[in-house]
Amino acid sequence: MRTLCFLLSLLISTHASSWSNHTLVTHQLLATLPQVRDAAPVEVESLESFLLANEQALEAFLDQQEQWMQKNLWHYAPRPQDLAFKATGSKDDIRTRFAHGIRVNPNTKWPLYLQLLPGEKRASPPIKPQSVSTLKSFDHLVSVQLVQLQPGDKASAIDIVTTAADEPDHGLDIGLFTDSNTDYGKIYGFGKQPFGNPNLEYGTQAPFHMGFYHESSLLYALGGFLKQTYPEYRIQSFKQLSEFAFRQGHDYWGWRFMGWGLHYLSDFSNPYHVMPVPGNNTMTTLWVGLKNLIGFPEGQKQAIQLASNRHTVLEDFQSQVMSQAYEEKNLQHPTIQALTRQTAARVYEDDHIVTVISQQAYDKAHDIHKVLEQTMPKKYVDDPAVEYSELNAKSSLQATVLKTSGEDGYNKLIAIITDLLGGFSENGASYVEAILSVNTLQKDQARVD
């Protein structure tokens, strides 16, 4: 049983990012939410300043939050008591104490900066990608302008949240498991990495960006690792931290924590983050694992390669399409219009992460699989002998789709991505409005008191 569980875990693509540049899917949503768009600029504040100003209150808050997580989450690995944040008054280690308290990579940079949209330029001091990310590969950060901020500067809410929405892909969830070869991974309480390749630079973040809540009882019975995923933890943690920061009057960090939570929420709009192997049913997945167990590993290797290729090509196409639209200032593009809110969103409930938000993309997983097969070249999505990422095909992907499947195929792919982004628009707006409604309620109560 344990061996089969391990083999099944390997079927999941280790490509852990969802939409490669999260500013693309966040900015337009925020630009059409008046509560964010029209918010007054706030004073930029370093993480140390925020933590030191709220140390006593933060100790109590994080203790209460941990109790809430243990009581309410679908699956949760309790935080070891030794990691609980304690108010000591020491500035020297306060970042590390906070990182341990919320169990993120303590080597995270946490710089003060803005990440601009493709094509956007400002006459501001630049900041280098290596000052933003702990990773060696900077991916899309090299093609956008990164602007340095200083404590005391003023920044708009929309700029802060849009920037923060991309941050969790810059190292926040790297190395958190006991087999990650990090000192902090050994003490965080998450155990061994449940799936993915711990030897890949970005592979260890996968269990924090993928959540599998809708599989059959048989698959859960044979693959217990499926429950060891933590995006729900991150979504709730940063929502509550955002509300805490606003309540304490530190609006810069209220907006920034909100953006972090939106990252994981937008991950859930990509079917490859909520279903282990889109295109496979339960029995197919189990059969692949069983064949490998009895000495026929080829099917598993092929399934892994195909899932990885399809995940990456979907992300690359979406990134190219939306980057071009922003560079051309084409806000009428369907993918951007899908993120444009026209009405108030559904009222957020804590259980929606599992029952609504992840369910929406899960229900569309097989559809996106079919559309990719219909619109992409066979070698990109249906040839397990090909490693798509080595083809250097990203820059010409739109032209390739047009050549392969014509305008009808191209539009079909645009339409299904637009549908996925429309789901994030609803869910993201619901999340933002929930945070801000609590903030408004607290301010109104303070005036009454």
ROROZA-678797 format. One record per residue (C-alpha): residue in three letters; x negated, y negated, z negated. Coordinates in steps of 0.5 Angstrom, whole numbers, padded with zeros to 4 digits, always signed. Layout:
ALAXYZ ...
//
This chain:
MET+0000+0000+0000 ARG-0006-0005-0002 THR-0009-0003+0004 LEU-0003-0004+0009 CYS-0002-0011+0005 PHE-0009-0013+0007 LEU-0008-0011+0014 LEU-0002-0015+0015 SER-0005-0021+0012 LEU-0010-0021+0017 LEU-0004-0022+0022 ILE-0003-0029+0020 SER-0007-0035+0025 THR-0012-0038+0021 HIS-0011-0044+0025 ALA-0008-0048+0018 SER-0007-0055+0021 SER+0000-0056+0024 TRP+0001-0063+0028 SER-0007-0064+0029 ASN-0006-0072+0027 HIS+0000-0073+0022 THR+0000-0080+0023 LEU+0003-0079+0030 VAL+0009-0076+0027 THR+0009-0080+0021 HIS+0009-0087+0023 GLN+0015-0088+0027 LEU+0019-0085+0022 LEU+0017-0090+0017 ALA+0017-0096+0022 THR+0025-0094+0022 LEU+0026-0094+0015 PRO+0027-0101+0012 GLN+0025-0099+0005 VAL+0018-0098+0008 ARG+0018-0102+0014 ASP+0020-0108+0010 ALA+0017-0107+0003 ALA+0012-0112+0001 PRO+0004-0111+0002 VAL+0001-0108-0004 GLU-0006-0109-0008 VAL-0011-0104-0006 GLU-0013-0100-0012 SER-0019-0095-0013 LEU-0017-0088-0016 GLU-0021-0089-0022 SER-0017-0096-0023 PHE-0011-0092-0023 LEU-0013-0086-0027 LEU-0016-0090-0032 ALA-0010-0095-0033 ASN-0005-0089-0034 GLU-0010-0084-0037 GLN-0005-0083-0043 ALA+0001-0083-0039 LEU-0002-0079-0034 GLU-0004-0073-0039 ALA+0003-0073-0042 PHE+0006-0073-0035 LEU+0002-0068-0032 ASP+0003-0063-0038 GLN+0011-0064-0036 GLN+0010-0063-0029 GLU+0006-0056-0030 GLN+0012-0054-0034 TRP+0017-0056-0029 MET+0013-0052-0024 GLN+0013-0046-0028 LYS+0020-0046-0029 ASN+0023-0048-0022 LEU+0018-0046-0016 TRP+0020-0040-0012 HIS+0013-0037-0013 TYR+0007-0041-0017 ALA+0001-0039-0020 PRO+0000-0043-0027 ARG-0005-0048-0028 PRO-0010-0045-0033 GLN-0009-0049-0040 ASP-0017-0051-0040 LEU-0015-0055-0033 ALA-0010-0059-0037 PHE-0012-0067-0036 LYS-0014-0070-0042 ALA-0015-0077-0044 THR-0022-0078-0046 GLY-0023-0085-0044 SER-0029-0083-0040 LYS-0030-0086-0033 ASP-0036-0082-0031 ASP-0031-0075-0030 ILE-0024-0078-0029 ARG-0024-0076-0022 THR-0026-0069-0023 ARG-0021-0068-0029 PHE-0016-0071-0025 ALA-0018-0066-0019 HIS-0018-0060-0024 GLY-0011-0062-0027 ILE-0008-0062-0020 ARG-0012-0057-0017 VAL-0015-0060-0011 ASN-0022-0060-0008 PRO-0026-0064-0013 ASN-0031-0066-0007 THR-0025-0070-0004 LYS-0027-0077-0002 TRP-0021-0081-0004 PRO-0024-0087+0000 LEU-0020-0094+0001 TYR-0018-0094+0008 LEU-0013-0094+0014 GLN-0013-0089+0020 LEU-0010-0093+0026 LEU-0006-0090+0031 PRO-0009-0088+0038 GLY-0010-0094+0042 GLU-0009-0099+0036 LYS-0015-0104+0034 ARG-0016-0109+0029 ALA-0022-0113+0027 SER-0024-0110+0021 PRO-0030-0107+0018 PRO-0030-0099+0020 ILE-0031-0093+0016 LYS-0034-0087+0019 PRO-0031-0080+0019 GLN-0036-0077+0014 SER-0034-0082+0009 VAL-0026-0079+0010 SER-0027-0072+0011 THR-0031-0067+0007 LEU-0031-0062+0013 LYS-0036-0062+0018 SER-0032-0062+0024 PHE-0028-0069+0024 ASP-0023-0067+0030 HIS-0019-0073+0032 LEU-0022-0078+0027 VAL-0027-0079+0032 SER-0022-0082+0037 VAL-0018-0087+0033 GLN-0020-0093+0029 LEU-0022-0092+0021 VAL-0021-0099+0018 GLN-0025-0100+0011 LEU-0021-0103+0005 GLN-0023-0106-0001 PRO-0020-0106-0008 GLY-0016-0112-0008 ASP-0014-0112-0001 LYS-0007-0112+0001 ALA-0004-0107+0005 SER+0003-0105+0008 ALA+0007-0099+0005 ILE+0007-0097+0013 ASP+0000-0097+0014 ILE-0002-0093+0007 VAL+0003-0088+0008 THR+0002-0087+0015 THR-0006-0086+0013 ALA-0004-0082+0007 ALA+0000-0077+0011 ASP-0006-0074+0015 GLU-0011-0074+0009 PRO-0009-0067+0006 ASP-0013-0064+0013 HIS-0019-0068+0011 GLY-0021-0063+0005 LEU-0016-0063+0000 ASP-0015-0056+0000 ILE-0021-0053+0001 GLY-0025-0048-0003 LEU-0019-0047-0008 PHE-0020-0039-0009 THR-0024-0034-0013 ASP-0027-0032-0007 SER-0028-0039-0004 ASN-0036-0039-0006 THR-0034-0045-0010 ASP-0035-0047-0018 TYR-0028-0050-0018 GLY-0025-0044-0014 LYS-0027-0039-0019 ILE-0023-0043-0025 TYR-0017-0046-0021 GLY-0012-0039-0022 PHE-0010-0038-0015 GLY-0014-0031-0015 LYS-0017-0029-0008 GLN-0015-0032-0002 PRO-0008-0028+0000 PHE-0009-0029+0008 GLY-0014-0033+0013 ASN-0021-0032+0014 PRO-0025-0035+0008 ASN-0031-0036+0012 LEU-0028-0041+0016 GLU-0029-0048+0014 TYR-0022-0050+0014 GLY-0019-0043+0013 THR-0018-0043+0006 GLN-0013-0049+0006 ALA-0008-0044+0010 PRO-0004-0042+0004 PHE-0003-0049+0002 HIS+0000-0051+0009 MET+0004-0045+0010 GLY+0010-0042+0007 PHE+0014-0036+0008 TYR+0020-0036+0005 HIS+0025-0032+0010 GLU+0022-0025+0011 SER+0025-0019+0010 SER+0025-0015+0003 LEU+0021-0009+0007 LEU+0016-0014+0009 TYR+0015-0017+0002 ALA+0015-0011-0001 LEU+0009-0009+0003 GLY+0006-0015+0004 GLY+0006-0019-0003 PHE+0001-0024+0000 LEU+0007-0027+0003 LYS+0009-0030-0003 GLN+0002-0033-0005 THR+0003-0039-0001 TYR+0003-0046-0004 PRO+0006-0052+0000 GLU+0012-0052-0004 TYR+0008-0054-0010 ARG+0004-0059-0006 ILE+0011-0062-0004 GLN+0014-0063-0011 SER+0007-0065-0014 PHE+0006-0071-0010 LYS+0013-0073-0010 GLN+0013-0073-0017 LEU+0006-0077-0018 SER+0009-0082-0013 GLU+0015-0083-0017 PHE+0010-0083-0023 ALA+0005-0089-0020 PHE+0011-0093-0018 ARG+0014-0092-0025 GLN+0007-0095-0028 GLY+0007-0101-0023 HIS+0002-0098-0019 ASP+0005-0098-0012 TYR-0001-0097-0008 TRP-0002-0090-0011 GLY+0006-0089-0010 TRP+0006-0090-0003 ARG-0001-0086-0002 PHE+0002-0080-0006 MET+0008-0080-0002 GLY+0004-0080+0004 TRP+0000-0074+0002 GLY+0007-0070+0000 LEU+0010-0072+0007 HIS+0004-0068+0010 TYR+0006-0061+0008 LEU+0013-0063+0009 SER+0011-0064+0017 ASP+0007-0058+0017 PHE+0014-0054+0016 SER+0017-0057+0022 ASN+0012-0053+0026 PRO+0014-0045+0026 TYR+0007-0043+0026 HIS+0007-0045+0019 VAL+0014-0042+0016 MET+0013-0035+0020 PRO+0007-0030+0020 VAL+0008-0028+0027 PRO+0013-0032+0031 GLY+0015-0027+0037 ASN+0014-0021+0033 ASN+0020-0018+0029 THR+0019-0014+0022 MET+0018-0007+0025 THR+0013-0010+0030 THR+0009-0013+0025 LEU+0009-0007+0021 TRP+0007-0002+0026 VAL+0001-0006+0028 GLY-0001-0006+0021 LEU+0000+0002+0021 LYS-0003+0003+0027 ASN-0010-0001+0025 LEU-0009+0003+0018 ILE-0010+0010+0022 GLY-0015+0008+0026 PHE-0013+0004+0032 PRO-0014-0004+0031 GLU-0014-0006+0038 GLY-0006-0008+0037 GLN-0008-0012+0030 LYS-0014-0016+0034 GLN-0009-0018+0040 ALA-0004-0020+0035 ILE-0008-0025+0031 GLN-0011-0028+0038 LEU-0005-0029+0041 ALA-0002-0032+0035 SER-0008-0037+0034 ASN-0008-0039+0041 ARG+0000-0040+0041 HIS-0001-0044+0035 THR-0007-0048+0038 VAL-0004-0050+0045 LEU+0003-0052+0042 GLU-0001-0057+0037 ASP-0006-0059+0043 PHE+0000-0061+0048 GLN+0004-0065+0042 SER-0002-0069+0040 GLN-0004-0070+0048 VAL+0003-0072+0049 MET+0004-0077+0043 SER-0003-0080+0043 GLN-0001-0082+0050 ALA+0005-0085+0049 TYR+0002-0089+0043 GLU-0003-0091+0047 GLU+0002-0094+0053 LYS+0006-0097+0047 ASN+0012-0092+0050 LEU+0016-0092+0044 GLN+0022-0089+0048 HIS+0018-0083+0049 PRO+0023-0077+0047 THR+0018-0075+0042 ILE+0018-0082+0039 GLN+0025-0083+0039 ALA+0026-0076+0035 LEU+0023-0079+0029 THR+0027-0086+0030 ARG+0032-0086+0024 GLN+0039-0088+0026 THR+0043-0086+0020 ALA+0041-0085+0012 ALA+0038-0078+0011 ARG+0041-0072+0008 VAL+0041-0073+0000 TYR+0034-0069-0002 GLU+0035-0063-0007 ASP+0029-0060-0010 ASP+0031-0053-0007 HIS+0031-0056+0000 ILE+0024-0054+0001 VAL+0026-0047+0001 THR+0033-0047+0003 VAL+0033-0052+0009 ILE+0027-0055+0011 SER+0023-0049+0012 GLN+0029-0045+0014 GLN+0030-0050+0020 ALA+0023-0049+0023 TYR+0024-0041+0022 ASP+0030-0041+0026 LYS+0027-0044+0032 ALA+0020-0040+0031 HIS+0022-0035+0037 ASP+0025-0040+0041 ILE+0018-0044+0041 HIS+0015-0037+0043 LYS+0019-0036+0049 VAL+0018-0043+0051 LEU+0010-0043+0051 GLU+0011-0036+0055 GLN+0015-0040+0060 THR+0011-0046+0061 MET+0004-0045+0059 PRO-0001-0041+0064 LYS-0002-0033+0062 LYS-0009-0034+0059 TYR-0007-0039+0054 VAL-0002-0036+0051 ASP-0001-0028+0053 ASP-0008-0026+0054 PRO-0011-0023+0048 ALA-0018-0023+0051 VAL-0018-0031+0051 GLU-0020-0035+0046 TYR-0016-0041+0048 SER-0020-0046+0044 GLU-0026-0045+0048 LEU-0023-0046+0054 ASN-0024-0054+0053 ALA-0017-0055+0056 LYS-0014-0060+0051 SER-0015-0066+0055 SER-0012-0063+0062 LEU-0006-0059+0058 GLN-0001-0064+0061 ALA-0003-0063+0068 THR-0004-0056+0067 VAL+0003-0055+0064 LEU+0006-0059+0070 LYS+0002-0055+0075 THR+0004-0048+0072 SER+0012-0049+0071 GLY+0013-0056+0074 GLU+0017-0062+0071 ASP+0023-0057+0069 GLY+0018-0053+0065 TYR+0014-0059+0062 ASN+0021-0062+0060 LYS+0023-0056+0057 LEU+0017-0056+0052 ILE+0018-0063+0051 ALA+0025-0062+0049 ILE+0023-0056+0044 ILE+0018-0060+0041 THR+0023-0066+0040 ASP+0028-0062+0037 LEU+0022-0060+0032 LEU+0020-0067+0030 GLY+0028-0069+0030 GLY+0028-0064+0024 PHE+0022-0067+0021 SER+0025-0074+0022 GLU+0031-0072+0017 ASN+0027-0068+0012 GLY+0022-0073+0012 ALA+0027-0079+0011 SER+0030-0075+0006 TYR+0024-0074+0002 VAL+0022-0082+0002 GLU+0029-0084+0000 ALA+0029-0079-0006 ILE+0022-0082-0008 LEU+0025-0089-0007 SER+0032-0088-0010 VAL+0028-0086-0017 ASN+0024-0092-0016 THR+0030-0097-0015 LEU+0034-0093-0021 GLN+0028-0094-0026 LYS+0027-0102-0024 ASP+0034-0103-0025 GLN+0034-0099-0032 ALA+0028-0103-0034 ARG+0032-0110-0032 VAL+0038-0107-0036 ASP+0034-0106-0042 
//
